[in-house]
Amino acid sequence: MKIAILGYSGSGKSTLAQRLGAYYGVPVLHLDRVHWGRAWTERNDADKLRIVTDFMDQNENWVIDGNYSNLLRERRLAEADRIVLLLFNRFSCLRRVTKRYFRYRGQSRPDMGEGCTEKLDPPFIWWVLWRGHSRNKRRGFAAIAARYPEKTVILRSQRALSRYTRLL
């Protein structure tokens, strides 16, 4: 089983990836962890592509969470048996990132790079509320669903996500 999880910041992509990876017994790759090196330093593009390529080449089954169109997104979507789009509204995402901040304040989440301590600053809040929910993002997710309708699951709320994971 190959599963690609995409969606808005704070919608629960990494948590769902962990849960699906455990359920199916497959390795999980968090693209935030690939993108961000130690202490919020961005890895160079060649290293990021090598990590993702190696992961996909070396694993027959996988779960990959994250958007990052420059990290083999077309390959991920084409090879995935299932694509899960987490399209929660912006205020639900803000509530979730705030909750996550208080849970991990002063430490790095398991799905992030080492030394990337959890933060909730004005630029990130702006991203969660506006830039991350842009018209282009919405159109991009709609295009994915239209291109792969037979294998795409769209979840727009915690209730829908809970119902989806209850089936596992």
SULBEL-V403657 format. One record per residue. N is the residue number from 1. SS is DSSP state (H for helix, E for strand, C for the rest). OMEGA is omega in whole degrees, -180 to 180 (999 if undefined). D_CENTER is the distance of its C-alpha to the mean C-alpha in whole Angstrom. Layout:
<<N/SS/OMEGA/D_CENTER> <N/SS/OMEGA/D_CENTER>>
This chain:
<<1/C/176/17> <2/E/-176/14> <3/E/174/11> <4/E/180/8> <5/E/178/5> <6/E/177/5> <7/E/-177/6> <8/C/176/8> <9/C/178/8> <10/C/-177/9> <11/C/177/8> <12/C/-178/7> <13/H/-176/4> <14/H/178/5> <15/H/178/9> <16/H/179/9> <17/H/179/8> <18/H/-178/11> <19/H/179/13> <20/H/177/13> <21/H/179/13> <22/H/-178/16> <23/H/-177/17> <24/H/-179/18> <25/C/-178/19> <26/C/179/16> <27/E/-178/15> <28/E/174/11> <29/E/177/9> <30/E/-177/7> <31/H/173/7> <32/H/179/8> <33/H/177/10> <34/H/-177/12> <35/H/-175/12> <36/E/173/14> <37/C/-178/17> <38/H/173/19> <39/H/175/20> <40/H/173/17> <41/C/-180/19> <42/E/174/17> <43/C/177/18> <44/C/-173/20> <45/H/-178/18> <46/H/179/21> <47/H/180/19> <48/H/180/15> <49/H/179/17> <50/H/-179/19> <51/H/-177/16> <52/H/179/14> <53/H/179/17> <54/H/-180/19> <55/H/-177/16> <56/H/-180/16> <57/H/-173/20> <58/H/-177/20> <59/C/179/19> <60/C/179/20> <61/C/-179/17> <62/E/166/14> <63/E/178/10> <64/E/178/7> <65/E/177/4> <66/C/-177/3> <67/C/174/6> <68/C/-178/9> <69/C/-180/12> <70/C/180/14> <71/C/175/12> <72/C/-177/14> <73/H/-180/12> <74/H/178/15> <75/H/179/16> <76/H/-178/12> <77/H/-179/13> <78/H/-177/17> <79/H/-176/17> <80/C/171/14> <81/C/-180/16> <82/E/175/14> <83/E/178/11> <84/E/177/10> <85/E/178/9> <86/E/-172/9> <87/C/179/11> <88/C/178/13> <89/C/-173/16> <90/H/-177/15> <91/H/173/18> <92/H/179/16> <93/H/179/13> <94/H/178/15> <95/H/-178/17> <96/H/180/14> <97/H/176/13> <98/H/177/17> <99/H/179/17> <100/H/179/15> <101/H/-179/17> <102/H/177/20> <103/H/-174/19> <104/H/-177/18> <105/E/178/20> <106/C/179/22> <107/C/178/20> <108/E/174/16> <109/C/179/14> <110/C/-178/13> <111/C/-180/10> <112/C/178/11> <113/C/179/14> <114/C/179/18> <115/C/176/19> <116/C/-177/16> <117/E/-177/18> <118/E/179/16> <119/C/176/17> <120/C/-177/18> <121/C/-178/20> <122/H/178/21> <123/H/180/19> <124/H/177/16> <125/H/178/17> <126/H/178/18> <127/H/-177/15> <128/H/-175/14> <129/H/-171/17> <130/C/-173/18> <131/H/180/16> <132/H/178/13> <133/H/-175/14> <134/C/177/17> <135/H/180/19> <136/H/177/17> <137/H/180/14> <138/H/179/15> <139/H/179/17> <140/H/178/15> <141/H/178/13> <142/H/179/16> <143/H/177/17> <144/H/-180/15> <145/H/180/16> <146/H/-178/19> <147/H/-177/19> <148/C/-174/18> <149/H/-176/19> <150/H/-177/20> <151/H/-178/17> <152/E/174/15> <153/E/179/14> <154/E/179/14> <155/E/-174/13> <156/C/-177/15> <157/C/176/16> <158/H/179/16> <159/H/179/19> <160/H/178/17> <161/H/178/14> <162/H/178/17> <163/H/-180/19> <164/H/-177/17> <165/H/177/16> <166/H/-180/20> <167/C/-179/21> <168/C/999/19>>
